[in-house]
Amino acid sequence: MAAFWMELYQTIFDYQFWIAFFNTFQSFGPLPPILLTFTEALIPMLPLVAIVTFNVATHGIFWGYLFSWIGSVCGAVCVFALFKFLRHRPLLSKLLSMKRLNRLIIWVSKQNRYLLFILTIFPFTPSFLINISFGLSDFGHRDFISTIIVSKAVMIAGLVLFGSTVVNSVNEPLYIILSVLILLFLYGLSLYIQKKTGADKL
């Protein structure tokens, strides 16, 4: 057992292993990086920052950005469309009759695309719940899709900048620390905006 863990440790920290892994991942084309960010919209526990950084490391800045943006937009739109479709179904109709949830949906329905844009340009806002809430509300398809396309472009660009800094600064810990501090600042700012707008109740 000790030999197994030692071998695993050596593999994880083997530079050639990761080079081979990145090359193999890259050989599959655009589908894997798109699916990774798409899946993040369905499984909110997945770390979007890490996914985008990985896409940048394997496909470069431009393609890593493009694939991450496509996957993130498609994932958000699919979740929105799914709950927009299901909201009049019997099961969801019963859920929507709950007083607290109904109050939440009414709040979302009164919001405009500018608030949606602000909420979704930060990678730390509960995007999964935001997509569901706007899908269950009377918020229009066109407004949602057009806003998400732009906001995700801005958000992914910021994550790509962070990811490229990390990838290119492996031997420069100061830059990595600075990038992490910026992420923490954005996290705090996103919490503040959520509280000010009432989105923390989502």
GROMACS elastic network, one bead per residue, 0.5 to 0.9 nm:
[ bonds ]
;  ai    aj funct       b0    kb
    1     4     6  0.51159   500
    1     5     6  0.65173   500
    1     6     6  0.86848   500
    2     5     6  0.52878   500
    2     6     6  0.61428   500
    2     7     6  0.85977   500
    3     6     6  0.50566   500
    3     7     6  0.60993   500
    3     8     6  0.85548   500
    4     7     6  0.51662   500
    4     8     6  0.61489   500
    4     9     6  0.85958   500
    5     9     6  0.60331   500
    5    10     6  0.85441   500
    6     9     6  0.50733   500
    6    10     6  0.62017   500
    6    11     6  0.85934   500
    7    10     6  0.51067   500
    7    11     6  0.61302   500
    7    12     6  0.86779   500
    8    11     6  0.50508   500
    8    12     6  0.61899   500
    8    13     6  0.87333   500
    9    12     6  0.52597   500
    9    13     6  0.64131   500
    9    14     6  0.85429   500
   10    13     6  0.53678   500
   10    14     6  0.59382   500
   11    14     6  0.50184   500
   11    15     6  0.84436   500
   11    16     6  0.89337   500
   11    17     6  0.65481   500
   11    18     6  0.87101   500
   12    15     6  0.81867   500
   12    17     6  0.74613   500
   12    18     6  0.78484   500
   13    16     6  0.89478   500
   13    17     6  0.80355   500
   13    18     6  0.83143   500
   14    17     6  0.53263   500
   14    18     6  0.68323   500
   15    18     6  0.54269   500
   15    19     6  0.63880   500
   15    20     6  0.88219   500
   16    20     6  0.61611   500
   16    21     6  0.84759   500
   17    20     6  0.52310   500
   17    21     6  0.60894   500
   17    22     6  0.86543   500
   18    22     6  0.59734   500
   18    23     6  0.84032   500
   19    22     6  0.52500   500
   19    23     6  0.61712   500
   19    24     6  0.86049   500
   20    23     6  0.51158   500
   20    24     6  0.61128   500
   20    25     6  0.85874   500
   21    24     6  0.51418   500
   21    25     6  0.61266   500
   21    26     6  0.85240   500
   22    25     6  0.50643   500
   22    26     6  0.60008   500
   22    27     6  0.85662   500
   22    54     6  0.89159   500
   22    57     6  0.76767   500
   22    58     6  0.53399   500
   22    59     6  0.86526   500
   23    26     6  0.50719   500
   23    27     6  0.61900   500
   23    58     6  0.71916   500
   24    27     6  0.51577   500
   24    28     6  0.70402   500
   25    28     6  0.57240   500
   25    29     6  0.77576   500
   25    32     6  0.76902   500
   25    33     6  0.88665   500
   25    58     6  0.71284   500
   26    29     6  0.57388   500
   26    30     6  0.79242   500
   26    32     6  0.85742   500
   26    33     6  0.89242   500
   26    58     6  0.58577   500
   26    59     6  0.64012   500
   27    30     6  0.89094   500
   28    31     6  0.71059   500
   28    32     6  0.69636   500
   29    32     6  0.70399   500
   29    33     6  0.82528   500
   29    59     6  0.89530   500
   30    33     6  0.58988   500
   30    34     6  0.62831   500
   30    35     6  0.86916   500
   30    59     6  0.87052   500
   30    63     6  0.83130   500
   30    64     6  0.89777   500
   30    67     6  0.64736   500
   31    34     6  0.52239   500
   31    35     6  0.60050   500
   31    36     6  0.85880   500
   31    67     6  0.81550   500
   32    35     6  0.50699   500
   32    36     6  0.60913   500
   32    37     6  0.89005   500
   32    67     6  0.89362   500
   33    36     6  0.50573   500
   33    37     6  0.65884   500
   33    38     6  0.85399   500
   33    51     6  0.80769   500
   33    52     6  0.83248   500
   33    54     6  0.85067   500
   33    55     6  0.59239   500
   33    59     6  0.87097   500
   33    64     6  0.76023   500
   33    67     6  0.59643   500
   33    68     6  0.64029   500
   33    71     6  0.75786   500
   34    37     6  0.55705   500
   34    38     6  0.60511   500
   34    39     6  0.85717   500
   34    55     6  0.89389   500
   34    66     6  0.87354   500
   34    67     6  0.50456   500
   34    68     6  0.57090   500
   34    69     6  0.79474   500
   34    70     6  0.63915   500
   34    72     6  0.76969   500
   34    74     6  0.89736   500
   35    39     6  0.58505   500
   35    40     6  0.85121   500
   35    67     6  0.88212   500
   35    68     6  0.86700   500
   35    71     6  0.60602   500
   35    72     6  0.88342   500
   35    75     6  0.88170   500
   36    39     6  0.52462   500
   36    40     6  0.64697   500
   36    48     6  0.88496   500
   36    51     6  0.68105   500
   36    52     6  0.87686   500
   36    55     6  0.88423   500
   36    68     6  0.79373   500
   36    71     6  0.72059   500
   36    72     6  0.87059   500
   37    40     6  0.50459   500
   37    41     6  0.68812   500
   37    48     6  0.69301   500
   37    51     6  0.67515   500
   37    52     6  0.75373   500
   37    67     6  0.82297   500
   37    68     6  0.56967   500
   37    69     6  0.78450   500
   37    70     6  0.81646   500
   37    72     6  0.51145   500
   37    73     6  0.87342   500
   37    74     6  0.89327   500
   37    75     6  0.74525   500
   38    41     6  0.55295   500
   38    42     6  0.71496   500
   38    68     6  0.81721   500
   38    70     6  0.80400   500
   38    72     6  0.51633   500
   38    73     6  0.76410   500
   38    74     6  0.63749   500
   38    76     6  0.77891   500
   39    42     6  0.51347   500
   39    43     6  0.60483   500
   39    44     6  0.84740   500
   39    46     6  0.81307   500
   39    71     6  0.79963   500
   39    72     6  0.83115   500
   39    75     6  0.68221   500
   40    44     6  0.56212   500
   40    45     6  0.74835   500
   40    46     6  0.54808   500
   40    47     6  0.74040   500
   40    48     6  0.65605   500
   40    51     6  0.85726   500
   40    71     6  0.87832   500
   40    72     6  0.75427   500
   40    75     6  0.75557   500
   40   128     6  0.86454   500
   41    44     6  0.60964   500
   41    46     6  0.86331   500
   41    71     6  0.86282   500
   41    72     6  0.66225   500
   41    73     6  0.87023   500
   41    74     6  0.85960   500
   41    76     6  0.57404   500
   41    78     6  0.87481   500
   41    79     6  0.74392   500
   41   127     6  0.73674   500
   41   128     6  0.59326   500
   41   131     6  0.87505   500
   42    75     6  0.68734   500
   42    76     6  0.81539   500
   42    78     6  0.89945   500
   42    79     6  0.71524   500
   42   128     6  0.68596   500
   43    46     6  0.60543   500
   43   128     6  0.78212   500
   44    47     6  0.76898   500
   44    48     6  0.86356   500
   44   126     6  0.77414   500
   44   127     6  0.77548   500
   44   128     6  0.60730   500
   44   129     6  0.88390   500
   45    48     6  0.88829   500
   46    50     6  0.85038   500
   46    51     6  0.81024   500
   47    50     6  0.54542   500
   47    51     6  0.63665   500
   47    52     6  0.88650   500
   48    52     6  0.61162   500
   48    53     6  0.84410   500
   48   123     6  0.72122   500
   48   124     6  0.89742   500
   48   159     6  0.84791   500
   49    52     6  0.54117   500
   49    53     6  0.61557   500
   49    54     6  0.86021   500
   49   123     6  0.75405   500
   49   156     6  0.88930   500
   49   159     6  0.61394   500
   49   160     6  0.85304   500
   49   162     6  0.83157   500
   49   163     6  0.75999   500
   50    53     6  0.50525   500
   50    54     6  0.60607   500
   50    55     6  0.86218   500
   50   159     6  0.89605   500
   50   163     6  0.78879   500
   51    54     6  0.50749   500
   51    55     6  0.62320   500
   51    56     6  0.86902   500
   51    68     6  0.82220   500
   52    56     6  0.61826   500
   52    57     6  0.85732   500
   52    64     6  0.70515   500
   52    65     6  0.75317   500
   52    68     6  0.61776   500
   52   156     6  0.75449   500
   52   159     6  0.64975   500
   52   160     6  0.63492   500
   52   163     6  0.67284   500
   53    56     6  0.51161   500
   53    57     6  0.61811   500
   53    58     6  0.87366   500
   53    64     6  0.82327   500
   53   159     6  0.72333   500
   53   160     6  0.64707   500
   53   161     6  0.88695   500
   53   162     6  0.74310   500
   53   164     6  0.68989   500
   53   166     6  0.78051   500
   53   167     6  0.76437   500
   54    57     6  0.50128   500
   54    58     6  0.62380   500
   54    59     6  0.84884   500
   54    64     6  0.82810   500
   54   163     6  0.75783   500
   54   167     6  0.88692   500
   55    58     6  0.52342   500
   55    59     6  0.57712   500
   55    60     6  0.73453   500
   55    61     6  0.83360   500
   55    63     6  0.81448   500
   55    65     6  0.76961   500
   55    67     6  0.78467   500
   55    68     6  0.71303   500
   55   160     6  0.87481   500
   55   163     6  0.86443   500
   56    59     6  0.53374   500
   56    61     6  0.51927   500
   56    62     6  0.79591   500
   56    63     6  0.74870   500
   56    65     6  0.69483   500
   56    68     6  0.88521   500
   56   160     6  0.66795   500
   56   163     6  0.64546   500
   56   164     6  0.64293   500
   56   167     6  0.80292   500
   57    60     6  0.58776   500
   57    61     6  0.79047   500
   57    64     6  0.77290   500
   57   163     6  0.76904   500
   57   164     6  0.73437   500
   57   167     6  0.63134   500
   58    64     6  0.74765   500
   59    62     6  0.78054   500
   59    63     6  0.56435   500
   59    64     6  0.51317   500
   59    65     6  0.88009   500
   59    67     6  0.89480   500
   60    63     6  0.58163   500
   60    64     6  0.54252   500
   60    65     6  0.80943   500
   60   164     6  0.82468   500
   61    64     6  0.51482   500
   61    65     6  0.58644   500
   61    66     6  0.85280   500
   61   160     6  0.67358   500
   61   161     6  0.82823   500
   61   163     6  0.86934   500
   61   164     6  0.68033   500
   62    65     6  0.51963   500
   62    66     6  0.61847   500
   62    67     6  0.86447   500
   62   160     6  0.89100   500
   63    67     6  0.59058   500
   63    68     6  0.82190   500
   64    67     6  0.54276   500
   64    68     6  0.59924   500
   64    69     6  0.84438   500
   64   160     6  0.75604   500
   65    68     6  0.52272   500
   65    69     6  0.59818   500
   65    70     6  0.85802   500
   65   153     6  0.85941   500
   65   156     6  0.65882   500
   65   157     6  0.66899   500
   65   159     6  0.86621   500
   65   160     6  0.61707   500
   66    69     6  0.51592   500
   66    70     6  0.61550   500
   66    71     6  0.86318   500
   66   153     6  0.88133   500
   66   156     6  0.87971   500
   67    70     6  0.52169   500
   67    71     6  0.61864   500
   67    72     6  0.85432   500
   68    71     6  0.52691   500
   68    72     6  0.60405   500
   68    73     6  0.85619   500
   68   156     6  0.69737   500
   68   160     6  0.89417   500
   69    72     6  0.51688   500
   69    73     6  0.60572   500
   69    74     6  0.84590   500
   69   149     6  0.83404   500
   69   152     6  0.63804   500
   69   153     6  0.61229   500
   69   155     6  0.87543   500
   69   156     6  0.60927   500
   69   157     6  0.84910   500
   70    73     6  0.53474   500
   70    74     6  0.60620   500
   70    75     6  0.84807   500
   70   149     6  0.87862   500
   70   152     6  0.89227   500
   71    74     6  0.52192   500
   71    75     6  0.59932   500
   71    76     6  0.86044   500
   72    75     6  0.51858   500
   72    76     6  0.62294   500
   72    77     6  0.86330   500
   72   152     6  0.69934   500
   72   156     6  0.84623   500
   73    76     6  0.52753   500
   73    77     6  0.61290   500
   73    78     6  0.85252   500
   73   145     6  0.82076   500
   73   148     6  0.64604   500
   73   149     6  0.60706   500
   73   152     6  0.64861   500
   73   153     6  0.86022   500
   74    77     6  0.52002   500
   74    78     6  0.60049   500
   74    79     6  0.86378   500
   75    78     6  0.51984   500
   75    79     6  0.62907   500
   75    80     6  0.86237   500
   76    79     6  0.53283   500
   76    80     6  0.61850   500
   76    81     6  0.85875   500
   76   127     6  0.78741   500
   76   128     6  0.75342   500
   76   131     6  0.61806   500
   76   145     6  0.86781   500
   76   148     6  0.76555   500
   77    80     6  0.50434   500
   77    81     6  0.59506   500
   77    82     6  0.84286   500
   77   131     6  0.76902   500
   77   141     6  0.88982   500
   77   144     6  0.79630   500
   77   145     6  0.64655   500
   77   148     6  0.78714   500
   78    81     6  0.50682   500
   78    82     6  0.59274   500
   78    83     6  0.86346   500
   78   131     6  0.89340   500
   79    82     6  0.51474   500
   79    83     6  0.63700   500
   79    84     6  0.84876   500
   79   128     6  0.77643   500
   79   131     6  0.61565   500
   79   132     6  0.64390   500
   79   135     6  0.75544   500
   80    83     6  0.55460   500
   80    84     6  0.60642   500
   80    85     6  0.86226   500
   80   130     6  0.87222   500
   80   131     6  0.50317   500
   80   132     6  0.56635   500
   80   133     6  0.80911   500
   80   134     6  0.67072   500
   80   136     6  0.78952   500
   80   141     6  0.85213   500
   80   144     6  0.84061   500
   81    85     6  0.60478   500
   81    86     6  0.85700   500
   81   131     6  0.88462   500
   81   132     6  0.88193   500
   81   135     6  0.62947   500
   81   141     6  0.79216   500
   82    85     6  0.51502   500
   82    86     6  0.61822   500
   82    87     6  0.85821   500
   82   132     6  0.84763   500
   82   135     6  0.74767   500
   83    87     6  0.57052   500
   83    92     6  0.88888   500
   83   131     6  0.85130   500
   83   132     6  0.61002   500
   83   133     6  0.83537   500
   83   134     6  0.86100   500
   83   135     6  0.50829   500
   83   136     6  0.57454   500
   84    87     6  0.55014   500
   84    88     6  0.81337   500
   84   132     6  0.82216   500
   84   134     6  0.81652   500
   84   136     6  0.53688   500
   84   137     6  0.76044   500
   84   138     6  0.85993   500
   84   141     6  0.88777   500
   85    88     6  0.71226   500
   85    89     6  0.80400   500
   85   135     6  0.81892   500
   85   136     6  0.85541   500
   86    89     6  0.52354   500
   86    90     6  0.86361   500
   86    91     6  0.86006   500
   86    92     6  0.67048   500
   86    93     6  0.86687   500
   86   136     6  0.81483   500
   87    90     6  0.82761   500
   87    91     6  0.84546   500
   87    92     6  0.54258   500
   87    93     6  0.62620   500
   87    96     6  0.79480   500
   87   135     6  0.79602   500
   87   136     6  0.56665   500
   87   137     6  0.84882   500
   88    91     6  0.83839   500
   88    92     6  0.66203   500
   88    93     6  0.56803   500
   88   136     6  0.89652   500
   89    92     6  0.56179   500
   89    93     6  0.58835   500
   89    94     6  0.87454   500
   90    94     6  0.63596   500
   90    95     6  0.88336   500
   91    94     6  0.53946   500
   91    95     6  0.66062   500
   91    96     6  0.88420   500
   92    96     6  0.60099   500
   92    97     6  0.85705   500
   93    96     6  0.50352   500
   93    97     6  0.63547   500
   94    97     6  0.52032   500
   94    98     6  0.71657   500
   95    98     6  0.55823   500
   95   101     6  0.74543   500
   95   102     6  0.84222   500
   96    99     6  0.77749   500
   96   100     6  0.87790   500
   96   101     6  0.59954   500
   96   102     6  0.54236   500
   96   105     6  0.81834   500
   96   136     6  0.84927   500
   97   100     6  0.86826   500
   97   101     6  0.74465   500
   97   102     6  0.61316   500
   98   101     6  0.54921   500
   98   102     6  0.58873   500
   98   103     6  0.85265   500
   99   102     6  0.51262   500
   99   103     6  0.61198   500
   99   104     6  0.86637   500
  100   103     6  0.51529   500
  100   104     6  0.63291   500
  100   105     6  0.88153   500
  101   105     6  0.62523   500
  101   106     6  0.86496   500
  102   105     6  0.51076   500
  102   106     6  0.62230   500
  102   107     6  0.86516   500
  103   106     6  0.51381   500
  103   107     6  0.62727   500
  103   108     6  0.87802   500
  104   107     6  0.50735   500
  104   108     6  0.63035   500
  104   109     6  0.86581   500
  104   133     6  0.77808   500
  104   137     6  0.89182   500
  104   201     6  0.77604   500
  104   202     6  0.70713   500
  105   108     6  0.50903   500
  105   109     6  0.61033   500
  105   110     6  0.87648   500
  105   133     6  0.63648   500
  105   134     6  0.76122   500
  105   136     6  0.66742   500
  105   137     6  0.52736   500
  105   138     6  0.82830   500
  106   109     6  0.50818   500
  106   110     6  0.65104   500
  106   137     6  0.69837   500
  106   138     6  0.84378   500
  107   110     6  0.54186   500
  107   111     6  0.68574   500
  107   137     6  0.87123   500
  107   198     6  0.89394   500
  108   111     6  0.53326   500
  108   112     6  0.85319   500
  108   130     6  0.89772   500
  108   133     6  0.68063   500
  108   134     6  0.62401   500
  108   136     6  0.88864   500
  108   137     6  0.63377   500
  108   138     6  0.82028   500
  108   139     6  0.76483   500
  108   199     6  0.88625   500
  109   112     6  0.80935   500
  109   133     6  0.89401   500
  109   134     6  0.72741   500
  109   136     6  0.88559   500
  109   137     6  0.52271   500
  109   138     6  0.53144   500
  109   139     6  0.55343   500
  110   138     6  0.85872   500
  110   139     6  0.81820   500
  111   114     6  0.81882   500
  111   115     6  0.65857   500
  111   116     6  0.76498   500
  111   139     6  0.81112   500
  112   115     6  0.57612   500
  112   116     6  0.67249   500
  112   117     6  0.89377   500
  112   139     6  0.82554   500
  112   143     6  0.85545   500
  113   117     6  0.60664   500
  113   118     6  0.86709   500
  113   139     6  0.88691   500
  113   143     6  0.63141   500
  113   144     6  0.69756   500
  113   146     6  0.89428   500
  113   147     6  0.63510   500
  114   118     6  0.63047   500
  114   119     6  0.86701   500
  114   147     6  0.79514   500
  115   118     6  0.50716   500
  115   119     6  0.61361   500
  115   120     6  0.85950   500
  115   197     6  0.80444   500
  116   119     6  0.51496   500
  116   120     6  0.61343   500
  116   121     6  0.86764   500
  116   130     6  0.84250   500
  116   134     6  0.89348   500
  116   144     6  0.78730   500
  116   147     6  0.71896   500
  116   148     6  0.79970   500
  116   151     6  0.85452   500
  117   120     6  0.53280   500
  117   121     6  0.61928   500
  117   147     6  0.59268   500
  117   148     6  0.69290   500
  117   150     6  0.78567   500
  117   151     6  0.54672   500
  117   152     6  0.87128   500
  118   121     6  0.56521   500
  118   122     6  0.74427   500
  118   151     6  0.76795   500
  118   193     6  0.82968   500
  119   122     6  0.63452   500
  119   125     6  0.64799   500
  119   126     6  0.86783   500
  119   127     6  0.80223   500
  119   130     6  0.83038   500
  119   151     6  0.87358   500
  119   190     6  0.76831   500
  119   193     6  0.76930   500
  119   194     6  0.73102   500
  119   199     6  0.80305   500
  120   123     6  0.71362   500
  120   124     6  0.86968   500
  120   125     6  0.67997   500
  120   126     6  0.85963   500
  120   127     6  0.65590   500
  120   130     6  0.83159   500
  120   147     6  0.89393   500
  120   148     6  0.73147   500
  120   151     6  0.59992   500
  120   152     6  0.69417   500
  120   155     6  0.76115   500
  121   124     6  0.89557   500
  121   125     6  0.84781   500
  121   148     6  0.87375   500
  121   150     6  0.87258   500
  121   152     6  0.61460   500
  121   153     6  0.82746   500
  121   154     6  0.62380   500
  121   156     6  0.83342   500
  122   125     6  0.59489   500
  122   127     6  0.89418   500
  122   151     6  0.86745   500
  122   152     6  0.88527   500
  122   154     6  0.89083   500
  122   155     6  0.60958   500
  122   186     6  0.72401   500
  122   187     6  0.77916   500
  122   189     6  0.87543   500
  122   190     6  0.62812   500
  123   126     6  0.83187   500
  123   127     6  0.79500   500
  123   155     6  0.66416   500
  123   156     6  0.83676   500
  123   159     6  0.81699   500
  123   186     6  0.84508   500
  123   187     6  0.79645   500
  123   190     6  0.83835   500
  124   127     6  0.78842   500
  124   186     6  0.79811   500
  124   187     6  0.58674   500
  124   190     6  0.65375   500
  124   191     6  0.80972   500
  125   128     6  0.86994   500
  125   129     6  0.89727   500
  125   130     6  0.82774   500
  125   187     6  0.82574   500
  125   190     6  0.63096   500
  125   191     6  0.74625   500
  125   194     6  0.75578   500
  125   199     6  0.87768   500
  125   200     6  0.87501   500
  126   129     6  0.55213   500
  126   130     6  0.61770   500
  126   131     6  0.87394   500
  126   199     6  0.89012   500
  126   200     6  0.86039   500
  126   202     6  0.80274   500
  127   131     6  0.59904   500
  127   132     6  0.85039   500
  128   131     6  0.52937   500
  128   132     6  0.63552   500
  128   133     6  0.86875   500
  129   132     6  0.50325   500
  129   133     6  0.59533   500
  129   134     6  0.84797   500
  129   202     6  0.64615   500
  130   133     6  0.51211   500
  130   134     6  0.60745   500
  130   135     6  0.83306   500
  130   199     6  0.83115   500
  130   202     6  0.69497   500
  131   134     6  0.53490   500
  131   135     6  0.59763   500
  131   136     6  0.86611   500
  132   136     6  0.61846   500
  132   137     6  0.86486   500
  133   136     6  0.52120   500
  133   137     6  0.62675   500
  133   202     6  0.73843   500
  134   137     6  0.50499   500
  134   138     6  0.74406   500
  134   139     6  0.59908   500
  134   140     6  0.87090   500
  134   144     6  0.80533   500
  135   138     6  0.76097   500
  135   139     6  0.71217   500
  135   140     6  0.87418   500
  135   141     6  0.85745   500
  135   144     6  0.89514   500
  136   139     6  0.81848   500
  137   140     6  0.85823   500
  139   142     6  0.89060   500
  139   143     6  0.74322   500
  139   144     6  0.71664   500
  140   143     6  0.54264   500
  140   144     6  0.62319   500
  140   145     6  0.87012   500
  141   144     6  0.52365   500
  141   145     6  0.60978   500
  141   146     6  0.85052   500
  142   145     6  0.52853   500
  142   146     6  0.59556   500
  142   147     6  0.82989   500
  143   146     6  0.54345   500
  143   147     6  0.59956   500
  143   148     6  0.84561   500
  144   147     6  0.52907   500
  144   148     6  0.60170   500
  144   149     6  0.85949   500
  145   148     6  0.51383   500
  145   149     6  0.61289   500
  145   150     6  0.88248   500
  146   149     6  0.52840   500
  146   150     6  0.66460   500
  146   151     6  0.87974   500
  147   150     6  0.54145   500
  147   151     6  0.60524   500
  147   152     6  0.83946   500
  148   151     6  0.50805   500
  148   152     6  0.56866   500
  148   153     6  0.81776   500
  149   152     6  0.55695   500
  149   153     6  0.62733   500
  149   154     6  0.89907   500
  150   153     6  0.51091   500
  150   154     6  0.65063   500
  150   155     6  0.87897   500
  151   154     6  0.52014   500
  151   155     6  0.61555   500
  151   156     6  0.85398   500
  152   156     6  0.57791   500
  152   157     6  0.81789   500
  153   156     6  0.54087   500
  153   157     6  0.60661   500
  153   158     6  0.87636   500
  154   157     6  0.51702   500
  154   158     6  0.64647   500
  154   159     6  0.88892   500
  155   158     6  0.52541   500
  155   159     6  0.64158   500
  155   160     6  0.86871   500
  156   160     6  0.59534   500
  156   161     6  0.84814   500
  157   160     6  0.50534   500
  157   161     6  0.62096   500
  157   162     6  0.86743   500
  158   161     6  0.51102   500
  158   162     6  0.63524   500
  158   163     6  0.86293   500
  159   163     6  0.59596   500
  159   164     6  0.84658   500
  160   164     6  0.58736   500
  160   165     6  0.83146   500
  161   164     6  0.52917   500
  161   165     6  0.61576   500
  161   166     6  0.87018   500
  162   165     6  0.51588   500
  162   166     6  0.63184   500
  162   167     6  0.87209   500
  162   176     6  0.86313   500
  162   179     6  0.62161   500
  162   180     6  0.84379   500
  162   182     6  0.89583   500
  162   183     6  0.84268   500
  163   166     6  0.51353   500
  163   167     6  0.61272   500
  163   168     6  0.85360   500
  163   179     6  0.89960   500
  164   167     6  0.50141   500
  164   168     6  0.59276   500
  164   169     6  0.82248   500
  165   168     6  0.52708   500
  165   169     6  0.57706   500
  165   170     6  0.85741   500
  165   175     6  0.71481   500
  165   176     6  0.70599   500
  165   179     6  0.75095   500
  166   169     6  0.51672   500
  166   170     6  0.62432   500
  166   172     6  0.88001   500
  166   173     6  0.88257   500
  166   175     6  0.75443   500
  166   176     6  0.56843   500
  166   179     6  0.77507   500
  167   170     6  0.60071   500
  168   171     6  0.81193   500
  168   172     6  0.84004   500
  169   173     6  0.68614   500
  169   174     6  0.84938   500
  169   175     6  0.64649   500
  169   176     6  0.67109   500
  170   173     6  0.67292   500
  170   175     6  0.88592   500
  170   176     6  0.77805   500
  171   174     6  0.89892   500
  172   175     6  0.58279   500
  172   176     6  0.69134   500
  173   176     6  0.50032   500
  173   177     6  0.60902   500
  173   178     6  0.85462   500
  174   177     6  0.51260   500
  174   178     6  0.61785   500
  174   179     6  0.86399   500
  175   178     6  0.50110   500
  175   179     6  0.61330   500
  175   180     6  0.86270   500
  176   179     6  0.50486   500
  176   180     6  0.62182   500
  176   181     6  0.86436   500
  177   180     6  0.51038   500
  177   181     6  0.62184   500
  177   182     6  0.87020   500
  178   181     6  0.50863   500
  178   182     6  0.63021   500
  178   183     6  0.87390   500
  179   182     6  0.50946   500
  179   183     6  0.63156   500
  179   184     6  0.87201   500
  180   183     6  0.50117   500
  180   184     6  0.62234   500
  180   185     6  0.86354   500
  181   184     6  0.50151   500
  181   185     6  0.61940   500
  181   186     6  0.86624   500
  182   185     6  0.50108   500
  182   186     6  0.62347   500
  182   187     6  0.85564   500
  183   186     6  0.50518   500
  183   187     6  0.60927   500
  183   188     6  0.86534   500
  184   188     6  0.62354   500
  184   189     6  0.85536   500
  185   188     6  0.51520   500
  185   189     6  0.61276   500
  185   190     6  0.85787   500
  186   190     6  0.59917   500
  186   191     6  0.85796   500
  187   190     6  0.51325   500
  187   191     6  0.63542   500
  187   192     6  0.87299   500
  188   191     6  0.51639   500
  188   192     6  0.63037   500
  188   193     6  0.87685   500
  189   192     6  0.50331   500
  189   193     6  0.62120   500
  189   194     6  0.85708   500
  190   193     6  0.51238   500
  190   194     6  0.60797   500
  190   195     6  0.85833   500
  191   194     6  0.50958   500
  191   195     6  0.62200   500
  191   196     6  0.86686   500
  191   200     6  0.76922   500
  192   195     6  0.51753   500
  192   196     6  0.61851   500
  192   197     6  0.86446   500
  193   196     6  0.50319   500
  193   197     6  0.60228   500
  193   198     6  0.82463   500
  193   199     6  0.79441   500
  193   200     6  0.87120   500
  194   197     6  0.53213   500
  194   198     6  0.57777   500
  194   201     6  0.83522   500
  195   198     6  0.51335   500
  195   199     6  0.62655   500
  195   200     6  0.54372   500
  195   201     6  0.82078   500
  196   199     6  0.77617   500
  196   200     6  0.85393   500
  197   200     6  0.78291   500
  198   201     6  0.58948   500
  198   202     6  0.79049   500
  199   202     6  0.53919   500
